[in-house]
Amino acid sequence: MIRFDGVSKKYPDGTVAVDDLSFEAPTGQITVLVGPSGCGKTTSLRMINRMIEPTSGRIWIDDQDTTSMDQAQLRRGIGYVIQHAGLFPHRTIVDNVATVPLLLGWDRRKARSTALELMDRVGLPASFAKRYPSQLSGGQQQRVGVARALAADPPVMLMDEPFSAVDPIVREQLQDEFLRLQQELGKTIVFVTHDIDEAIKLGDQVAVLRVGGHLAQIAEPARLLAHPVDDFVADFVGRDRGYRALSFQQSPPLPVRQEPTIGIGATPEEARAATSDGWLLVTDDDHHPLGWVEPQHLSGPVSSAMLHRGGTLARAHGPLRHALDAALSSPSRRGVLIDDDGALIGTVRAHEVLTAIEETERPAAEPAIPVGADGEGELRS
Ligand SMILES: Nc1ncnc2c1ncn2[C@@H]1O[C@H](COP(=O)(O)OP(=O)(O)OP(=O)(O)O)[C@@H](O)[C@H]1O
């Protein structure tokens, strides 16, 4: 557990970057610090490993006051990942990953074999080991950065906008893999981002900071969306927060309808015989949905080039947001539900999902309490 206890940072020019910050980052969980540019996120993060010294207050890791710890020893227990990865350009990938173990005096062979294992864990092929950072894409470099931070198996990880410099698709992949990795590793992570969507997706709890380094609210993502404590947090979490909160509500059993289907290669006559509706779902041999066709407009056998692939797919017992999105994005307005293997279960309509939403209790019924509002700075999310 990392605990900020009344921590402030005033830079020599008088800028107050962090003001009386108190919160706890629980062991084995991801705590995200989010807020607008200049609100003191990076300063807060760097005070944990004492790259920046607080002006006042204390930061504790478990029962130890970090100011009383030897700096080198403190940092040995903390992995640090930054935007653009910050790799050494003249070292190979395997040597970059092995940096900390080598500094710690591990023998070269053990350091390298650990580095190779970690590369595999973060999804980098062993063939990259001998490459240099400039020979990797931005997303691959970020993976190296994560592997390097994990190399000495530190219990704590500090991550400062680690996925910001890559395109949205790669970013999403990195986020998904990061969550998968965290499920296995259970590190205590403090993660900085300015992107509320990233914060909501990754955080077990999310701390929203406002400029001047004040903590506006700390809460679990669902609660933050349902009960922002003030206008600043409400604006920051966004106007579509009601919709986004559905991500955290598991779908109750929905009224699933059987959906007629055809396969690739079906003739227009077969397609028209399969349904009288304007749209027909096309599946593969394993019953995985591929897309939709309009039987009345078919001029030849169904081919993959003809498919309308606009609709998203939702797992039957996944979040309500996915089910609603599947219905809204489907050209037929029938949302496609699949099982865990990706096979078709049936379809659902938007109004049926909305009925399910109305019948589902809203999360986090009592209001969140702003941390620090009463001067105690206790975490009560
Ligand atoms: N070395 C410094 N000297 C003076 N002021 C500084 C220094 N470093 C940061 N600041 C100021 O402290 C405030 C907080 O900076 P910090 O980098 O912690 O914010 P941030 O939330 O991480 O911002 P961003 O999202 O833009 O990276 C800002 O006003 C910044 O200008």
The ligand as an ORCA input file, in Angstrom:
! r2SCAN-3c Opt
* xyz 0 1
  N      10.678     21.942    -12.008
  C       9.606     22.727    -11.950
  N       9.700     24.023    -11.555
  C       8.617     24.810    -11.464
  N       7.359     24.403    -11.744
  C       7.210     23.131    -12.152
  C       8.302     22.238    -12.275
  N       7.831     21.023    -12.704
  C       6.497     21.175    -12.844
  N       6.122     22.435    -12.512
  C       4.759     22.984    -12.481
  O       4.008     22.262    -11.533
  C       2.684     22.051    -12.007
  C       2.380     20.572    -12.044
  O       3.219     19.951    -13.016
  P       3.114     18.399    -13.357
  O       4.137     18.110    -14.404
  O       3.200     17.629    -12.098
  O       1.647     18.344    -13.944
  P       0.913     17.191    -14.782
  O      -0.441     17.101    -14.211
  O       1.750     15.968    -14.797
  O       0.843     17.872    -16.218
  P       0.806     17.191    -17.709
  O      -0.459     16.400    -17.800
  O       0.787     18.425    -18.584
  O       2.050     16.385    -17.832
  C       2.595     22.744    -13.352
  O       2.083     24.034    -13.168
  C       4.044     22.802    -13.802
  O       4.256     23.924    -14.636
*
